[in-house]
């Protein structure tokens, strides 16, 4: 997968995670970072749980968004502590 596609998936996943969890703060780079970290977290978790998604744009977007949501929930819990 090309780096451009990873950036697009990261941006969309970060935006969706912020939209789902609320708080919509942060700019474009924040959402990109959340989405890219979410892709790593989601890929790791899906692999460990032996879950398989279709390896296309939508499958990668779902994986990255779920990972970004989990990452944001943990990040926000740490910041509140």
C-alpha positions as CSV (number, residue, x, y, z in Angstrom):
1,X,0.0,0.0,0.0
2,X,1.3,3.4,-0.9
3,X,2.3,6.0,1.7
4,X,-0.3,8.4,0.3
5,X,-3.1,5.8,1.0
6,X,-1.8,5.3,4.5
7,X,-1.9,9.0,5.2
8,X,-5.5,9.2,3.8
9,X,-6.6,6.3,5.9
10,X,-4.8,7.8,9.0
11,X,-6.6,11.1,8.5
12,X,-10.0,9.6,8.1
13,X,-9.5,7.1,11.0
14,X,-8.3,9.9,13.3
15,X,-11.2,12.1,12.3
16,X,-13.8,9.3,12.8
17,X,-12.3,8.4,16.2
18,X,-12.6,12.0,17.3
19,X,-16.1,12.2,15.9
20,X,-17.2,9.0,17.7
21,X,-15.6,9.8,21.0
22,X,-16.4,13.5,20.9
23,X,-14.0,16.2,21.9
24,X,-13.1,17.0,18.2
25,X,-10.0,19.0,19.3
26,X,-6.7,18.9,17.6
27,X,-5.7,19.9,14.1
28,X,-4.9,18.0,11.0
29,X,-1.5,16.6,12.3
30,X,-3.2,15.5,15.6
31,X,-5.8,13.5,13.7
32,X,-3.2,12.1,11.3
33,X,-1.1,10.9,14.3
34,X,-4.1,9.4,16.1
35,X,-5.1,7.6,12.9
36,X,-1.6,6.3,12.1
37,X,-1.1,5.1,15.7
38,X,-4.6,3.7,15.6
39,X,-3.7,1.7,12.5
40,X,-0.7,0.2,14.4
41,X,-2.8,-0.6,17.5
42,X,-5.7,-2.0,15.4
43,X,-3.4,-4.1,13.3
44,X,-1.7,-5.5,16.4
45,X,-5.0,-6.2,18.2
46,X,-6.7,-7.8,15.2
47,X,-3.6,-10.0,14.7
48,X,-3.6,-11.1,18.4
49,X,-7.3,-11.7,18.4
50,X,-7.0,-13.6,15.1
51,X,-9.5,-11.4,13.4
52,X,-9.3,-11.0,9.7
53,X,-10.6,-8.1,7.5
54,X,-10.6,-7.7,3.8
55,X,-7.2,-6.2,3.0
56,X,-8.6,-3.3,1.0
57,X,-9.3,0.4,1.7
58,X,-12.4,-0.3,3.8
59,X,-10.9,-3.1,5.8
60,X,-7.8,-1.0,6.6
61,X,-10.0,2.0,7.5
62,X,-12.1,-0.1,9.9
63,X,-9.0,-1.6,11.5
64,X,-7.4,1.9,11.9
65,X,-10.6,3.5,13.2
66,X,-11.1,0.8,15.9
67,X,-7.4,1.1,16.8
68,X,-7.7,4.9,17.0
69,X,-10.7,4.7,19.2
70,X,-8.9,2.3,21.6
71,X,-5.8,4.5,21.5
72,X,-7.8,7.7,22.2
73,X,-9.7,6.1,25.1
74,X,-6.4,5.0,26.7
75,X,-4.7,8.3,26.0
76,X,-7.6,10.3,27.6
77,X,-7.7,8.0,30.6
78,X,-3.9,8.5,31.1
79,X,-4.3,12.3,30.8
80,X,-7.1,12.4,33.3
81,X,-5.1,10.5,35.9
